[in-house]
Amino acid sequence: MKNKKIIKKNFEFQEIINKQKFYRNSSFVIYYTKNDKKYFRYGISVGKKIGNAVTRNKIKRQIRMMIQDQINKLPEFSYDIIIIARARIMEKSFDQNQKELIKLINQFLK
């Protein structure tokens, strides 16, 4: 079954980023825009400055896990979000990063 909640296309990333609605902290930048669907979609980007492919894939897996843990806890919302990991993500633990990510998501839902 195809996962409809993941944004993979480059033009979709660019559309969301070009709208210039974002929140950021030391570990993440989240770009967001409202969509016309009944569910939220997300995309994850980890730059090459953070590390080699193994490290970047590990960070992507961790971010996906953070989102999966919170899907049932968060209210239903119809947004497209792009999560960009920053270099400081490597300095913090998984729990600290998860708290920061959820805090950012809750900021634009208010």
Long-range contacts (C-beta under 8 A, 24 or more apart in sequence): 4-39, 4-41, 5-39, 5-40, 5-41, 5-42, 6-41, 6-42, 6-43, 7-41, 7-42, 7-43, 7-80, 7-82, 8-43, 12-43, 12-80, 13-43, 13-45, 13-82, 16-43, 16-80, 16-81, 16-82, 17-82, 21-108, 23-104, 23-107, 23-108, 24-86, 24-104, 25-100, 25-103, 25-104, 26-86, 26-88, 26-100, 27-85, 27-86, 27-88, 27-89, 27-92, 27-96, 27-97, 27-100, 27-101, 28-83, 28-84, 28-85, 28-86, 28-89, 28-97, 28-100, 28-101, 28-104, 29-83, 29-84, 29-86, 30-81, 30-82, 30-83, 30-84, 30-101, 30-104, 30-105, 30-108, 31-81, 31-82, 31-84, 32-79, 32-80, 32-81, 32-82, 32-108, 33-79, 33-80, 34-78, 34-79, 34-80, 35-78, 35-79, 35-80, 36-78, 37-78, 38-76, 38-78, 39-76, 39-78, 40-77, 40-78, 40-79, 40-80, 40-81, 41-79, 41-80, 41-81, 42-67, 42-80, 42-81, 42-82, 42-83, 43-80, 43-81, 43-82, 43-83, 44-82, 44-83, 44-85, 45-82, 45-83, 45-84, 45-85, 46-84, 46-85, 47-84, 47-85, 49-87, 50-85, 50-87, 50-89, 50-90, 51-90, 55-90, 59-85, 59-89, 59-90, 60-85, 62-94, 62-97, 63-101, 66-94, 66-97, 66-98, 66-101, 66-102, 67-101, 69-98, 70-102, 70-105, 74-105, 74-109, 75-109, 77-109, 79-108, 79-109, 81-105
